[in-house]
């Protein structure tokens, strides 16, 4: 249990990060389908985490022949904003939380290749700002996609779901 911290406020702040992250991920899935230009992209993108979606969207954007250079640059910048927001989100959500004297909250992260632990002090305001950053990155991506592909880009991802009348299963064993 976190002592010296208003747990309700912390949960609310972290909940904001989680909600905005879900919005970002949904936007990334729609972006992937639109960039691929096929309703069938939704069959495979459901298994990928946000980082993989960002990587693939960047690669497709670099090679997409139907995107003007200025729109490509805006789209790549938006995807970079998504990458940074997702990286920060991962640190806040996946690190262990602890409190220090004086009500300071810290996250503890152990490296995969090391036994060293890095400690990052965080405030509730910073966590709330991160939620805003994640949501803003998704909004920036949506605007960049509209500029690059037109207003119908978001419809591609749901096209197959609408035809089938249900969501697309992504587990490999089915």
C-alpha positions as CSV (number, residue, x, y, z in Angstrom):
1,X,0.0,0.0,0.0
2,X,1.2,3.5,-0.8
3,X,1.5,5.5,2.4
4,X,1.5,9.4,2.6
5,X,-0.1,9.6,-0.9
6,X,-3.8,10.1,-1.6
7,X,-4.3,6.7,-3.3
8,X,-7.6,7.8,-4.8
9,X,-5.9,10.7,-6.6
10,X,-3.1,8.4,-7.8
11,X,-5.6,5.8,-9.1
12,X,-7.5,8.6,-10.9
13,X,-4.3,9.9,-12.5
14,X,-3.1,6.5,-13.5
15,X,-6.6,5.7,-14.8
16,X,-6.3,8.7,-17.0
17,X,-3.1,7.3,-18.5
18,X,-4.7,4.0,-19.1
19,X,-7.8,5.5,-20.8
20,X,-5.7,7.7,-23.0
21,X,-3.5,4.8,-23.8
22,X,-6.5,2.8,-25.0
23,X,-7.5,5.7,-27.2
24,X,-3.9,5.9,-28.6
25,X,-3.8,2.1,-29.3
26,X,-7.2,2.2,-31.1
27,X,-6.0,5.1,-33.2
28,X,-2.8,3.2,-34.0
29,X,-4.8,0.2,-35.1
30,X,-7.0,2.3,-37.4
31,X,-3.8,4.0,-38.7
32,X,-2.2,0.7,-39.6
33,X,-5.3,-0.5,-41.5
34,X,-5.5,2.8,-43.4
35,X,-1.8,2.9,-44.3
36,X,-2.0,-0.7,-45.5
37,X,-5.2,0.2,-47.3
38,X,-6.9,-3.0,-46.6
39,X,-9.8,-4.0,-44.3
40,X,-7.8,-7.3,-43.7
41,X,-5.1,-5.5,-41.8
42,X,-7.4,-5.7,-38.8
43,X,-7.0,-9.5,-38.9
44,X,-3.3,-9.2,-37.8
45,X,-3.0,-5.9,-36.0
46,X,-4.9,-7.0,-32.9
47,X,-2.0,-9.1,-31.8
48,X,0.5,-6.2,-31.8
49,X,1.3,-3.9,-28.9
50,X,1.4,-0.1,-29.5
51,X,5.2,-0.1,-30.0
52,X,5.0,-2.6,-32.9
53,X,2.1,-0.7,-34.4
54,X,4.1,2.5,-34.3
55,X,7.2,0.8,-35.9
56,X,5.1,-0.7,-38.7
57,X,3.2,2.5,-39.3
58,X,6.5,4.4,-39.6
59,X,7.8,1.8,-42.1
60,X,4.7,1.9,-44.2
61,X,4.6,5.7,-44.1
62,X,8.2,6.0,-45.3
63,X,7.4,3.8,-48.4
64,X,3.8,4.8,-49.1
65,X,3.7,6.2,-52.6
66,X,0.3,7.8,-52.1
67,X,1.4,10.3,-49.4
68,X,2.8,13.7,-50.4
69,X,6.2,14.5,-48.8
70,X,4.9,17.3,-46.6
71,X,2.1,15.0,-45.3
72,X,4.6,12.2,-44.8
73,X,6.8,14.4,-42.6
74,X,3.8,15.4,-40.5
75,X,2.7,11.8,-40.2
76,X,6.2,10.7,-39.2
77,X,6.4,13.5,-36.6
78,X,3.0,12.4,-35.2
79,X,4.2,8.8,-35.0
80,X,7.3,10.0,-33.2
81,X,5.1,11.8,-30.7
82,X,3.2,8.5,-30.3
83,X,6.4,6.7,-29.7
84,X,7.6,9.1,-27.0
85,X,4.2,9.1,-25.3
86,X,4.0,5.3,-25.3
87,X,7.6,5.1,-24.0
88,X,6.7,7.4,-21.1
89,X,3.4,5.5,-20.5
90,X,5.2,2.2,-20.3
91,X,7.5,3.5,-17.6
92,X,4.7,4.9,-15.5
93,X,2.4,1.9,-15.9
94,X,4.9,-1.0,-15.7
95,X,7.4,0.3,-13.2
96,X,6.9,-0.4,-9.5
97,X,5.6,2.5,-7.4
98,X,6.8,3.4,-3.9
99,X,6.7,6.4,-1.7
100,X,9.5,8.2,0.0
101,X,9.4,10.5,3.0
102,X,7.6,13.8,2.4
103,X,4.9,12.2,0.2
104,X,7.2,11.9,-2.8
105,X,6.3,9.1,-5.2
106,X,8.9,7.2,-7.1
107,X,8.9,4.5,-9.8
108,X,11.5,1.8,-9.7
109,X,12.8,0.3,-12.8
110,X,15.3,-2.6,-13.0
111,X,17.1,-3.0,-16.3
112,X,16.9,-6.3,-18.2
113,X,20.7,-6.6,-18.5
114,X,21.6,-5.2,-15.1
115,X,20.8,-5.4,-11.4
116,X,20.8,-1.7,-11.2
117,X,17.6,0.0,-10.3
118,X,16.8,3.5,-11.7
119,X,14.5,5.7,-9.5
120,X,12.3,8.4,-11.0
121,X,10.4,10.8,-8.8
122,X,6.9,11.6,-10.0
123,X,4.1,13.9,-8.9
124,X,0.4,13.4,-9.5
125,X,0.6,16.5,-11.8
126,X,3.2,14.7,-14.0
127,X,1.1,11.6,-14.2
128,X,-1.9,13.7,-15.3
129,X,0.2,15.5,-17.8
130,X,1.3,12.2,-19.2
131,X,-2.3,11.2,-19.8
132,X,-2.7,14.5,-21.7
133,X,0.5,13.8,-23.7
134,X,-0.8,10.3,-24.7
135,X,-4.2,11.7,-25.8
136,X,-2.6,14.6,-27.6
137,X,-0.3,12.2,-29.5
138,X,-3.4,10.2,-30.7
139,X,-5.1,13.5,-31.8
140,X,-2.0,14.6,-33.6
141,X,-1.8,11.2,-35.4
142,X,-5.5,11.5,-36.4
143,X,-5.0,14.9,-37.8
144,X,-1.8,13.8,-39.7
145,X,-3.7,10.8,-41.2
146,X,-6.5,13.0,-42.3
147,X,-4.0,15.3,-44.0
148,X,-2.2,12.4,-45.6
149,X,-5.1,10.0,-46.6
150,X,-8.2,12.1,-46.4
151,X,-11.2,12.0,-44.0
152,X,-12.2,8.4,-44.8
153,X,-9.0,6.8,-43.4
154,X,-10.6,5.8,-40.1
155,X,-13.3,3.7,-41.8
156,X,-10.9,1.1,-43.2
157,X,-10.2,-0.6,-39.9
158,X,-13.9,-1.3,-39.1
159,X,-14.9,-2.3,-42.6
160,X,-14.3,-6.1,-42.2
161,X,-15.9,-6.1,-38.7
162,X,-19.1,-4.5,-40.2
163,X,-19.2,-7.0,-43.0
164,X,-18.8,-10.0,-40.6
165,X,-21.1,-8.5,-38.0
166,X,-18.6,-9.2,-35.1
167,X,-15.2,-8.4,-33.9
168,X,-12.2,-10.2,-35.4
169,X,-10.6,-12.8,-33.2
170,X,-6.8,-12.5,-33.0
171,X,-5.8,-15.5,-30.9
172,X,-3.8,-17.8,-33.1
173,X,-5.3,-21.1,-31.8
174,X,-8.8,-20.3,-33.2
